[in-house]
Amino acid sequence: MANTELTHLDPPHTHLVSAFLAMESPDWLLSLARVCGGGSVTESVQRFIWDHCISKADGNFYRPYLKRFLKKLIAEVESTGAYVLEELYEQYATFMISVKDDDMAKGLSKILKRVSFLFPDDCSKSKKLVVPLQCSLNLLEGDTGCSIWPSSLFLSEFILSFPEIFSGKSCFEVGSGVGLVGICLAHVRASKVTLSDGDLSSLANMRLNLDLNQLNLNIGLLQSTTEVRILVKCKYLPWESASEYELQVIMPDLILGADVIYDPLCIPHLIRVLSIVLSQRKAHSHAPDENSEHLHDEKIADCEEQETLDKHLREFDSMNGMSLCTSDRSSDHCFQASKQGPVAYIASVIRNIDTFNYFLTVAEQADLTVTDLSEKIQVLNLLPYMQSYQRSNVKLFSISYSG
Ligand SMILES: C[S@@+](CC[C@H](N)C(=O)[O-])C[C@H]1O[C@@H](n2cnc3c(N)ncnc32)[C@H](O)[C@@H]1O
């Protein structure tokens, strides 16, 4: 997580920089640039783009995108007969020589996006949260888990809109993909965050994103001077093969999932996972000293599970010629005794109504109550600059065990 210099800018300029960092389409950037210039891309707007976007783009920035944006920007200014800033021409000329448009075809499919959550003035001391995320240009890479899907943006907005729901809670996410939701949970100080996915390349990418945000697994994050340690753990968890025992030891207060309801073949397995975790009553979870045997078991399970994950990732890395940072094995636990059972919050774009109805049917058979919260709660729009994100398409559901 990083806070960049967006604070002193007015909303149109903040939106322009945020859209650039999130790699929104060049056409959309130009629309935002016109707003900044009162209808056209004036010389001062070009100067702003140079100072705050192009010249600030570090080596991690995807250069074919910069090249495309510059090309469109220069063409737009030239079409109005206005003066084009010399720096923009020079940079574009450099890219013409050094940057090929077919980088993607050469296998360079990962890019670094920065998602800026912009808080309303009266909402928070921190006015924004900028989350760098490595993701794929290919939507299908990592069984779809290497891209940022709209439901995880919405679920993140939900978490940041209602931090009190998640703060101090032990949270578990299924199908976490790039890990954005977990990063937001850490930001609002969930007591424990367990992310999971059934795809190893997504898990490897998720770990890298936790590193980028200084939230890696067992390194933890020391927040401010209060030294609150936030643990973000990655777990290899294919729904089909997850054992009842490994699901039972997680014992979260809250379960999350974004864009995980789309494959009818996976739905019964997903429901099985949800129902095992949701049906855990926490009456039997106590403070660690009263339950040292259970804690001991859980610690052993965590270590074994971590070793298994590391083994899978090592195999995956060696197969793919990658090297990933491995973390130490420390595990810290925070038990939250809760009288009620856990609740799941699932965000979803309903792309196929039959698939979604099938999800509802299987959920009902498993004694799960699914409630549509979409119209009942007001989630803050923290990504107003993101044209590619159609938040109205995303529904939010709560799910609880009623058996
Ligand atoms: C559409 S992506 C959503 C990723 C992320 N939650 C987001 O919204 O950006 C679906 C995710 O679910 C994971 N997934 C799909 N089927 C799964 C299964 N059977 N077991 C575990 N994870 C699965 C995929 O690997 C992928 O990360």
The ligand as a Gaussian input file, in Angstrom:
#p B3LYP/6-31G(d) Opt

LIG

0 1
 C      -13.115000     -14.649000     -11.576000
 S      -11.755000     -14.959000     -10.511000
 C      -12.040000     -13.813000      -9.207000
 C      -10.761000     -13.448000      -8.504000
 C      -10.902000     -12.386000      -7.432000
 N      -11.758000     -12.836000      -6.369000
 C      -11.436000     -11.118000      -8.020000
 O      -12.663000     -10.886000      -7.895000
 O      -10.675000     -10.336000      -8.603000
 C      -12.202000     -16.520000      -9.741000
 C      -11.189000     -16.999000      -8.746000
 O      -11.669000     -18.173000      -8.122000
 C      -10.652000     -19.175000      -8.165000
 N      -11.309000     -20.477000      -8.302000
 C      -12.088000     -20.901000      -9.304000
 N      -12.475000     -22.159000      -9.127000
 C      -11.932000     -22.554000      -7.951000
 C      -11.965000     -23.775000      -7.215000
 N      -12.643000     -24.817000      -7.673000
 N      -11.283000     -23.828000      -6.052000
 C      -10.619000     -22.739000      -5.587000
 N      -10.530000     -21.572000      -6.254000
 C      -11.176000     -21.476000      -7.426000
 C       -9.835000     -18.844000      -9.395000
 O       -8.528000     -19.394000      -9.323000
 C       -9.840000     -17.336000      -9.357000
 O       -8.823000     -16.827000      -8.569000

